[in-house]
Amino acid sequence: MRKVTRIFWTAGAIGIFAVVVAAQAPQQPRAGGAAGQGRPGGAGGQGARAGGPPSFFITSVGKGDGANYGGLAGADAYCTQMAQAGNVPTPQGRMWRAYLSASAANGQPAVNARDRIGAGPWYNVRGTIIANNVADLHGDVQRDRNQINKQTALTEKGGTVNGVGDTPNQHDILTGSDSEGRAIPGTDDTTCKNYTSNADTPGSSVMLGHFDRTGGGNTSWNSAHASRGCSQQGLVGTGGAGLLYCFAAN
């Protein structure tokens, strides 16, 4: 009987020791973590950001007045307006700029789009990197270093833009630029009078880019082809809607 009692006492002591050790051991987090941990932001929407703050978008709608944005300043203001409408915060120390080049006129020198948008990096509204710097954006060292395509070139609302195969196709984006992001030399009007004209006058057009890298013989994101004119109908006629690329310049 004494031997049996000793066995029970030993087993009980071992059990108590195991409970104490378990209580003192560090607890592992449950799968998924506590609320607000383990996943950046909420599900979907602008909260689900994987990288930096939003600093690039395509306007979801154009101004509706063809290529007339009231010049570069008016186009910049439109980018700011659309960012506010889409609840896209302006990154600290930056301002929204339209990716547009302007021709020399009225005693003023030409303006290059690449010189207006800051140094980067730029992210879409879901935090996906678009380009680290100006050189990568324009492929100065290696072509196609940027991430402008149908999946990542999102609007201020986080949606995709209609491209080739969608109805209507709206993949033409106003740039007035060559493939290096500079004003196009020569006397031809490739900026619709520096974004102040909505008329389809002979010889006036605006250079356009294909954000979806699709269609025609040139699929450049910023210098694919010229528009048929400067009116809203002229822009729609080649597969556009007068949309802009907007970058947060630092």
Buried (B, 14 or more C-beta within 10 A) or exposed (E): EEEEEEEEEEEEEEEEEEEEEEEEEEEEEEEEEEEEEEEEBEEEEBEBBEBBBBBBBBBBEBBEBBBBBBBBEBBBBBBBBBBEEBEBEBBEEBBBBBBBBBBEEEEEEBBBBBEBBBEBBBBBBBBBBBBBBBBBBBBBEEEEBBBBBBEBBBBBBBEBBBBBEEEEBBBBBBBBBBBEBBBBEEEEBBBBBBBBBBBBEEEBBBBBBBBBBBBEEEBBBBBBBBBBBBBBEBBBBBBBBBBBBBBBBB
